Amino acid sequence: MTLTLSFRDIAEILKAIDDSSADEINIEVEGLRLSVSKRGAPTPHAQPISEVASVSELPKTTQSDTQSAPTETSNLPPTEPLAPSGHEIVRAPMVGTFYRKPSPDELPFVEVGSTVSKGDAVCLIEVMKLYTTIESTTAGEVVSILAEDGCLVEFDQPLFLIKQ
């Protein structure tokens, strides 16, 4: 039997994790390993996902493989700098299309210089026609918008820099 996951399945899993109180979750089913951390950097084993990922196509690993295997730094994304002192980075909680406006004919949620409160809507991320409102994680002033409107963003990608 082959287990397959579509983008919709993955989006639903990520949404459920995002709505939970857990900070990190690791799932392993039939050789498929999914590790998600709300605040941490992506795991070094993360790889791009095709439209449908089939478990039979993924390499089977054991715990001893993951502990002894050398890390290939050439395939890892560059490490994002930490936010400067007194600033916080709002990051993408999922892979999807980044939108600055609630609809094409409305004004953006925020601009550089906008003052936001913790919990204020700052953008939308769309995954498979499901729109998720992304909220500010802190109160302060938006000093930089780090993602391009209408472009794909990766999980944990910096979206906004907010001066607290």
KOLKOLLO-123357 format. One record per residue: residue number from 1; x, y, z of N, C-alpha, C, O in turn. Coordinates in steps of 0.02 Angstrom, whole numbers, padded with zeros to 5 digits. Example, Ala and Ser with C-alpha at 12.3 -4.5 7.8 and 13.67 -1.06 7.14 Angstrom:
1	00660	-00284	00390	00615	-00225	00390	00660	-00165	00390	00712	-00166	00423
2	00642	-00112	00354	00684	-00053	00357	00645	00002	00394	00670	00057	00402
END
This chain:
1	00042	-00059	00000	00000	00000	00000	00044	00062	00000	00094	00065	00035
2	00025	00112	-00040	00062	00174	-00045	00021	00231	-00017	-00036	00241	-00038
3	00049	00268	00029	00017	00326	00058	00034	00387	00016	00094	00399	00005
4	-00015	00425	-00007	-00001	00486	-00045	-00030	00546	-00008	-00082	00541	00024
5	00004	00601	-00014	-00019	00664	00016	-00021	00718	-00038	00028	00728	-00074
6	-00076	00752	-00043	-00082	00808	-00090	-00063	00872	-00053	-00054	00871	00008
7	-00058	00927	-00090	-00046	00991	-00057	-00102	01007	-00009	-00091	01035	00045
8	-00163	00989	-00027	-00221	01002	00016	-00213	00964	00082	-00226	00992	00135
9	-00192	00901	00078	-00181	00861	00139	-00129	00894	00184	-00138	00900	00244
10	-00074	00915	00153	-00019	00946	00190	-00043	01012	00220	-00028	01028	00278
11	-00080	01052	00181	-00106	01116	00206	-00152	01104	00266	-00150	01142	00314
12	-00195	01052	00263	-00239	01038	00319	-00201	01016	00381	-00218	01035	00437
13	-00148	00976	00371	-00106	00956	00428	-00073	01017	00459	-00073	01025	00520
14	-00045	01061	00417	-00012	01121	00442	-00061	01167	00478	-00044	01197	00529
15	-00121	01174	00452	-00173	01215	00483	-00191	01187	00552	-00197	01225	00600
16	-00199	01121	00556	-00216	01090	00620	-00160	01101	00671	-00173	01113	00730
17	-00098	01096	00648	-00041	01106	00693	-00038	01180	00714	-00026	01195	00772
18	-00050	01225	00666	-00049	01296	00681	-00102	01315	00733	-00090	01357	00775
19	-00160	01283	00729	-00215	01296	00775	-00205	01263	00844	-00240	01280	00892
20	-00157	01217	00848	-00146	01182	00912	-00098	01222	00957	-00069	01271	00935
21	-00091	01199	01019	-00046	01233	01065	00025	01204	01062	00070	01228	01096
22	00035	01152	01022	00101	01121	01016	00150	01168	00979	00130	01202	00932
23	00212	01171	01002	00263	01211	00968	00300	01171	00915	00327	01200	00868
24	00299	01106	00922	00335	01063	00874	00300	00996	00870	00274	00971	00920
25	00300	00967	00810	00269	00901	00801	00310	00862	00751	00334	00890	00701
26	00318	00798	00763	00352	00752	00718	00305	00694	00704	00281	00662	00750
27	00292	00681	00640	00248	00627	00620	00287	00581	00574	00322	00603	00529
28	00282	00516	00587	00314	00467	00542	00264	00411	00529	00242	00377	00575
29	00247	00402	00465	00200	00351	00445	00227	00318	00382	00240	00351	00332
30	00235	00253	00385	00257	00214	00327	00316	00245	00291	00317	00248	00229
31	00366	00268	00328	00426	00296	00298	00422	00370	00280	00473	00399	00260
32	00364	00401	00286	00356	00472	00275	00368	00508	00340	00336	00491	00391
33	00412	00557	00340	00428	00593	00401	00410	00667	00390	00432	00697	00341
34	00371	00695	00436	00351	00765	00434	00369	00795	00500	00344	00774	00552
35	00413	00846	00499	00433	00882	00560	00414	00955	00551	00433	00986	00502
36	00376	00982	00599	00354	01051	00595	00368	01084	00662	00352	01058	00715
37	00399	01143	00659	00412	01183	00718	00385	01253	00705	00400	01283	00653
38	00344	01279	00750	00314	01345	00741	00364	01401	00743	00357	01450	00706
39	00414	01397	00784	00462	01452	00794	00531	01437	00766	00569	01484	00753
40	00548	01374	00756	00616	01357	00736	00627	01360	00662	00581	01371	00623
41	00689	01351	00643	00707	01350	00572	00686	01283	00542	00676	01235	00578
42	00679	01280	00475	00661	01217	00444	00714	01163	00459	00773	01179	00468
43	00692	01101	00463	00738	01047	00478	00785	01037	00419	00765	01050	00362
44	00846	01013	00431	00893	01003	00375	00871	00949	00327	00900	00943	00273
45	00822	00909	00345	00799	00855	00301	00742	00878	00256	00718	00839	00215
46	00720	00941	00263	00664	00965	00224	00683	00968	00150	00738	00991	00134
47	00639	00946	00107	00650	00947	00036	00589	00974	00002	00534	00968	00029
48	00596	01004	-00058	00536	01028	-00093	00488	00970	-00106	00510	00913	-00116
49	00423	00985	-00107	00373	00934	-00116	00342	00942	-00185	00324	00998	-00204
50	00335	00888	-00222	00300	00892	-00286	00225	00894	-00272	00204	00889	-00215
51	00184	00901	-00325	00112	00909	-00315	00083	00852	-00274	00040	00864	-00231
52	00104	00791	-00285	00082	00735	-00244	00144	00697	-00223	00181	00673	-00266
53	00155	00691	-00159	00213	00654	-00133	00191	00584	-00118	00142	00573	-00082
54	00227	00536	-00143	00211	00466	-00131	00263	00437	-00084	00323	00446	-00094
55	00241	00403	-00032	00286	00375	00017	00334	00325	-00015	00391	00320	00005
56	00310	00289	-00065	00354	00239	-00097	00413	00272	-00132	00463	00239	-00145
57	00407	00337	-00148	00461	00372	-00181	00511	00401	-00132	00566	00421	-00151
58	00493	00404	-00068	00536	00434	-00018	00582	00381	00012	00561	00324	00022
59	00645	00400	00026	00690	00352	00056	00668	00335	00127	00648	00379	00165
60	00673	00272	00145	00658	00251	00213	00720	00263	00255	00776	00246	00235
61	00711	00293	00314	00766	00306	00359	00749	00278	00427	00691	00270	00445
62	00801	00264	00463	00793	00242	00532	00821	00297	00576	00854	00343	00552
63	00808	00293	00640	00833	00344	00685	00909	00345	00684	00939	00399	00690
64	00942	00287	00677	01014	00287	00676	01041	00320	00612	01094	00350	00614
65	01004	00316	00556	01024	00350	00494	01024	00425	00504	01071	00459	00483
66	00974	00452	00537	00969	00524	00544	01019	00551	00594	01039	00609	00590
67	01040	00509	00642	01088	00533	00691	01159	00530	00664	01201	00571	00683
68	01174	00482	00620	01243	00474	00598	01257	00504	00529	01314	00511	00510
69	01204	00521	00492	01214	00547	00425	01242	00617	00428	01219	00659	00467
70	01295	00631	00387	01322	00699	00386	01272	00747	00354	01234	00727	00309
71	01272	00808	00376	01227	00859	00348	01259	00888	00285	01317	00907	00285
72	01220	00891	00232	01244	00920	00170	01226	00993	00169	01169	01011	00155
73	01274	01037	00186	01259	01107	00192	01247	01140	00124	01217	01194	00122
74	01270	01111	00070	01260	01142	00004	01186	01142	-00016	01166	01185	-00056
75	01145	01096	00011	01075	01093	-00007	01030	01130	00042	00970	01135	00031
76	01059	01157	00095	01019	01191	00145	01007	01264	00125	01051	01295	00094
77	00949	01292	00141	00938	01362	00127	00983	01405	00171	01002	01383	00225
78	01000	01465	00148	01043	01506	00190	01007	01523	00256	00946	01532	00257
79	01046	01528	00309	01018	01543	00374	00995	01616	00375	01032	01661	00356
80	00933	01626	00396	00906	01694	00400	00936	01729	00460	00944	01698	00513
81	00954	01792	00452	00980	01828	00510	00926	01837	00562	00866	01839	00547
82	00947	01842	00624	00900	01855	00678	00878	01928	00674	00914	01969	00645
83	00821	01943	00702	00796	02012	00702	00842	02055	00745	00867	02032	00797
84	00854	02116	00723	00895	02162	00764	00862	02172	00832	00802	02160	00840
85	00901	02193	00880	00875	02205	00947	00817	02254	00943	00821	02305	00910
86	00762	02237	00978	00703	02280	00979	00658	02271	00919	00610	02309	00911
87	00671	02220	00878	00631	02206	00819	00608	02133	00821	00638	02091	00855
88	00554	02119	00786	00530	02051	00779	00512	02038	00707	00486	02081	00672
89	00526	01977	00684	00510	01957	00616	00445	01917	00617	00439	01869	00656
90	00397	01937	00575	00336	01898	00565	00352	01850	00508	00370	01871	00454
91	00345	01785	00521	00364	01733	00472	00302	01697	00445	00249	01696	00476
92	00310	01669	00386	00257	01631	00354	00247	01565	00391	00294	01528	00400
93	00186	01551	00413	00173	01488	00449	00161	01430	00401	00151	01373	00423
94	00162	01443	00336	00148	01391	00286	00175	01413	00218	00192	01471	00208
95	00177	01366	00173	00195	01380	00103	00131	01404	00068	00078	01374	00078
96	00136	01456	00028	00078	01480	-00008	00092	01545	-00044	00150	01567	-00047
97	00040	01575	-00071	00047	01639	-00106	00032	01695	-00058	-00019	01696	-00024
98	00078	01743	-00055	00075	01800	-00009	00036	01857	-00040	00050	01878	-00096
99	-00014	01882	-00004	-00053	01940	-00027	-00053	01993	00027	-00067	01979	00085
100	-00038	02055	00007	-00037	02112	00054	-00106	02142	00064	-00117	02177	00113
101	-00154	02128	00018	-00221	02158	00022	-00274	02104	00032	-00265	02047	00012
102	-00330	02123	00065	-00384	02075	00074	-00419	02058	00008	-00447	02004	00001
103	-00417	02103	-00040	-00443	02091	-00108	-00407	02139	-00155	-00380	02190	-00132
104	-00407	02125	-00220	-00369	02167	-00267	-00389	02241	-00268	-00347	02284	-00283
105	-00451	02258	-00252	-00474	02327	-00255	-00471	02363	-00187	-00497	02418	-00180
106	-00441	02332	-00136	-00436	02363	-00070	-00363	02382	-00055	-00317	02360	-00089
107	-00355	02424	-00004	-00289	02446	00017	-00252	02389	00053	-00285	02344	00080
108	-00185	02390	00053	-00147	02339	00090	-00164	02340	00165	-00183	02392	00192
109	-00156	02282	00197	-00166	02278	00269	-00120	02327	00305	-00142	02365	00349
110	-00056	02327	00286	-00006	02371	00317	00042	02397	00264	00051	02367	00211
111	00073	02452	00280	00127	02482	00240	00187	02492	00285	00181	02488	00346
112	00245	02506	00256	00302	02525	00296	00283	02589	00334	00258	02637	00303
113	00293	02590	00399	00274	02647	00440	00209	02636	00477	00193	02673	00523
114	00170	02585	00458	00107	02570	00492	00121	02547	00563	00170	02512	00576
115	00076	02566	00609	00080	02542	00678	00031	02484	00685	-00027	02490	00664
116	00054	02429	00713	00012	02370	00722	00011	02349	00796	00058	02363	00834
117	-00043	02317	00814	-00049	02286	00880	-00041	02211	00872	-00051	02184	00817
118	-00023	02177	00925	-00018	02105	00922	-00087	02077	00902	-00137	02095	00933
119	-00089	02034	00851	-00151	02005	00828	-00183	02040	00769	-00231	02015	00741
120	-00156	02099	00750	-00183	02134	00691	-00166	02095	00628	-00112	02067	00622
121	-00213	02094	00580	-00201	02062	00516	-00148	02102	00478	-00152	02163	00474
122	-00097	02066	00450	-00045	02099	00412	-00042	02076	00339	-00015	02111	00296
123	-00071	02016	00325	-00071	01991	00257	-00115	01928	00253	-00143	01906	00303
124	-00120	01900	00193	-00153	01836	00182	-00103	01790	00149	-00059	01811	00112
125	-00111	01725	00163	-00074	01674	00126	-00126	01625	00099	-00167	01598	00137
126	-00123	01613	00034	-00171	01570	00001	-00139	01504	-00017	-00085	01501	-00047
127	-00173	01450	00002	-00151	01382	-00014	-00213	01346	-00041	-00261	01336	-00005
128	-00211	01326	-00104	-00266	01288	-00134	-00333	01322	-00124	-00382	01290	-00104
129	-00336	01387	-00137	-00397	01428	-00132	-00422	01436	-00060	-00479	01458	-00049
130	-00381	01418	-00012	-00396	01429	00059	-00353	01487	00082	-00292	01483	00081
131	-00385	01542	00104	-00350	01602	00125	-00343	01603	00201	-00393	01595	00237
132	-00282	01612	00224	-00269	01616	00296	-00244	01686	00312	-00196	01710	00282
133	-00276	01718	00360	-00255	01784	00382	-00195	01776	00429	-00198	01738	00477
134	-00141	01811	00413	-00081	01809	00455	-00082	01871	00500	-00092	01927	00476
135	-00072	01860	00564	-00076	01913	00613	-00007	01932	00639	00039	01892	00639
136	-00002	01995	00660	00061	02019	00690	00073	01981	00755	00027	01969	00794
137	00135	01963	00765	00154	01927	00826	00175	01974	00882	00190	01952	00938
138	00176	02039	00867	00196	02089	00916	00166	02157	00899	00140	02167	00844
139	00168	02202	00946	00147	02271	00934	00207	02312	00914	00262	02302	00939
140	00197	02359	00868	00252	02402	00848	00241	02434	00780	00185	02438	00756
141	00296	02456	00750	00294	02489	00685	00324	02444	00631	00378	02416	00641
142	00290	02437	00575	00315	02397	00519	00372	02437	00487	00362	02492	00461
143	00433	02409	00490	00491	02444	00462	00512	02415	00395	00549	02447	00357
144	00490	02354	00380	00508	02324	00316	00457	02270	00297	00434	02231	00339
145	00441	02267	00232	00400	02214	00204	00447	02171	00163	00475	02194	00113
146	00456	02108	00183	00509	02066	00156	00486	02018	00102	00528	01982	00074
147	00422	02016	00086	00396	01971	00035	00362	02012	-00020	00337	02067	-00007
148	00361	01985	-00079	00331	02018	-00138	00258	01998	-00145	00241	01938	-00143
149	00214	02047	-00152	00143	02035	-00159	00129	01989	-00219	00154	02001	-00274
150	00089	01937	-00208	00070	01891	-00261	00121	01836	-00275	00112	01796	-00321
151	00175	01834	-00236	00227	01784	-00247	00223	01728	-00196	00195	01736	-00141
152	00252	01671	-00214	00254	01613	-00171	00302	01625	-00113	00357	01650	-00123
153	00281	01607	-00052	00324	01610	00006	00333	01540	00034	00289	01498	00027
154	00389	01528	00065	00406	01464	00094	00387	01464	00168	00378	01517	00198
155	00381	01405	00197	00369	01398	00268	00426	01433	00306	00484	01423	00289
156	00409	01473	00355	00456	01507	00399	00493	01565	00365	00541	01592	00394
157	00473	01583	00304	00505	01639	00269	00486	01705	00304	00428	01715	00321
158	00535	01750	00315	00519	01815	00344	00472	01854	00298	00484	01859	00238
159	00419	01883	00327	00371	01923	00289	00375	01997	00307	00374	02040	00263
160	00380	02012	00372	00382	02081	00395	00433	02088	00451	00446	02041	00489
161	00463	02147	00455	00507	02165	00512	00470	02220	00550	00454	02272	00522
162	00458	02207	00615	00420	02254	00656	00465	02279	00713	00494	02239	00751
163	00470	02345	00719	00507	02375	00774	00461	02380	00834	00408	02411	00830
164	00480	02348	00889	00437	02346	00949	00441	02410	00989	00408	02416	01040
END
